[in-house]
Amino acid sequence: MNFLHCKYSIIIFFIITFTYSKDIHIDEVYVDAKENGILLEIKLDSTIKKDDISAWQSRSGWFYITLFNVKGDTINILKDSLPKDIIQFQAIQGDESFQIGLRLKKDIEHYDFSFVNKNLLIGSLYYSSQYLSKVESIKNINKDEISDGMPRGIKKWLLLTGSGLVLTGSIRQNQKEEIHIQSKIGLAIITSTLIIDIIWRLL
């Protein structure tokens, strides 16, 4: 009886040891650049604990993500080409962890990691609020420029050209003749410019 009890205890011990010491394998990493930050998709063969995930922004422009008790292929892990906002991608296998490094043009201020399912870890990396406020200001400026209609320089040039042709045609026009061809072209340019300007404001 004691022998059987001891035998079962040893078996259970090895099962528990194997289960908890088994490294998680990282299969693929996808990186996508968004207006407000970076989106990471990390595919694993099993779920990793949130306590085993850490990340930080370095002063050198690199953002690092460390996954403890994870192993993977450091060469072929990245499946797509890098977006233009990411300068460089780096994968490092350590003794007890797997590290992903992203060299970015803009610093990350905060981040969040969540599981879509047990095998897909999503990393949401957000740019600083200061950078996002600048982007919003630029968007508002561009919006105002667009809502003003046709660019002023082009509009002014077309209206002056049309007016000049109308004036030239009026001078050359004989009293017995119909409206001179230059006047017709000038009127057409002015009319078209005003119509395009109205349509531009509505877009």
MIVEX-645292 format. One record per residue (C-alpha): residue in three letters; z, x, y. Coordinates in steps of 0.02 Angstrom, whole numbers, plus 32768, in hexadecimal, padded with zeros to 4 digits. Layout:
N
ALAZXY;...
//
This chain:
203
MET800080008000;ASN8030808B8076;PHE7F8E80E5804A;LEU7F25804C8075;HIS7F8380328117;CYS7F6780E78146;LYS7EAF80DC8117;TYR7E9280428184;SER7EF080918214;ILE7E80812A820E;ILE7DE280BE8209;ILE7E1D8056829D;PHE7E4980F582FD;PHE7D9B813E82E4;ILE7D47809A8316;ILE7DAC809083B7;THR7D8F814983DD;PHE7CD4813983C1;THR7CC8809C8429;TYR7D2380E084C1;SER7CDC819084BC;LYS7C27815A84AF;ASP7BC4818A854A;ILE7B5C810785A2;HIS7AA4813585AF;ILE7A41811D864F;ASP798D80ED8629;GLU793280D086CD;VAL794A80D58789;TYR78E180758807;VAL78F1809288C2;ASP78B3801D894A;ALA78C0802E8A07;LYS78ED7F958A6F;GLU78FC7F7E8B2A;ASN79BA7F7F8B23;GLY79D180028A9B;ILE79A8803A89EA;LEU79A87FD4894A;LEU79CA802B88A4;GLU79AB7FE487F6;ILE7A028048876E;LYS79E0801586BA;LEU7A678043863B;ASP7A7C80258582;SER7B277FD485A1;THR7B9B7FA0862D;ILE7BF680238693;LYS7CA0800286E0;LYS7CA47FF3879E;ASP7D2E807587A1;ASP7CB180EF8754;ILE7C3B80DF87E9;SER7C5281438888;ALA7BE28166891D;TRP7BE881C289C2;GLN7B7D81FA8A55;SER7B7682B58A76;ARG7B5983068B1F;SER7ABB83598ADE;GLY7A5F82B38AD2;TRP7A7A829B8A17;PHE7AC881FE89CF;TYR7B1682198924;ILE7B3E819E8899;THR7BA881D98807;LEU7BB281798763;PHE7C3F81B786F3;ASN7C2B81BD8635;VAL7B6F81A88648;LYS7AE182158607;GLY7A26820F8623;ASP79818269863A;THR798582C286E1;ILE78C982E186E5;ASN7876823D86B6;ILE78F981C186EF;LEU78A2818F8792;LYS781781148764;ASP77BF80F6880A;SER778A8162889C;LEU780781748929;PRO77F9810489C4;LYS77D5815E8A67;ASP788881478AA6;ILE78C781B58A18;ILE78A3826E8A2B;GLN78DE82A98980;PHE7927826A88DC;GLN799D82CF886F;ALA79EE82AE87C5;ILE7A7783208782;GLN7ACA831786D7;GLY7B7E835386D8;ASP7BFB8368864A;GLU7C4C82BF866B;SER7BD8826886E4;PHE7B258247871C;GLN7AFF825D87D4;ILE7A708212883A;GLY7A49825E88E4;LEU79DC8210896B;ARG79AB82768A03;LEU799081F58A8B;LYS794C81F18B3C;LYS79DC81818B71;ASP7A9281838B3C;ILE7AE180FD8AD0;GLU7B7980A98B1E;HIS7BB2803A8A8E;TYR7B7C800B89DF;ASP7B9A7F938950;PHE7B7D7F998894;SER7B6C7F008826;PHE7B297ED2877B;VAL7A9A7E568768;ASN7ABA7E5E86AD;LYS7B167ED7863B;ASN7A847F52863F;LEU7A487F4A86F5;LEU7AB17F958780;ILE7A797F6E8832;GLY7AA97FE488BF;SER7A987FA08970;LEU7AA2802C89F1;TYR7AA97FF58AA7;TYR7A7980588B42;SER7AF380688BD2;SER7B0C7FD38C45;GLN7AD980418CD8;TYR7A2E80638C8A;LEU7A167FAA8C5D;SER7A3D7F768D10;LYS79B67FED8D4E;VAL79397FA28CD3;GLU79677EF48D0E;SER794F7F278DC4;ILE78A37F6E8D9F;LYS78737ECF8D43;ASN78AA7E658DD7;ILE78467ED18E50;ASN77AB7EC48DE3;LYS77C47E098DD4;ASP77CC7DF78E90;GLU772E7E5E8EA6;ILE76D17DF48E27;SER770C7D508E73;ASP76C67D878F1C;GLY76187D708ED2;MET75897DEC8ED8;PRO75BA7E9D8F0D;ARG75B67EA48FCA;GLY75427F3A8FD6;ILE74BA7EED8F6A;LYS74CD7E428FBC;LYS74C07E8B906C;TRP74277EF3903E;LEU73CB7E5D8FF2;LEU73F27DEC9085;LEU73B87E6F9103;THR73197E8E909F;GLY72F47DD49094;SER73167DB9914D;GLY72A67E4C917B;LEU72167E079114;VAL722A7D5A9162;LEU72297DA69211;THR71907E1391EC;GLY71337D7E91A3;SER715B7D14923B;ILE71127D9792B0;ARG70727DA6924C;GLN705E7CEC9234;ASN6FD07C999295;GLN6FEC7BEB92D6;LYS6F5B7BA7926B;GLU6F957BFC91CA;GLU70187BC7914F;ILE70BA7C27913D;HIS70947CDF9124;ILE70AC7D289074;GLN71347DA190B2;SER71987D1090F7;LYS718C7CB7904F;ILE71CA7D538FF3;GLY72577D699071;LEU72907CB5905F;ALA72897CC48FA1;ILE72F77D618FA6;ILE73777D0E9018;THR737D7C6F8FB0;SER738A7CCE8F0B;THR74147D3D8F50;LEU747D7CA88F88;ILE74647C4F8EE0;ILE74947CEB8E7C;ASP752D7D058EEB;ILE75697C528EC7;ILE754D7C668E0B;TRP75A87D0E8E0E;ARG76417CBB8E5E;LEU76477C398DD4;LEU76457CB98D44;
//
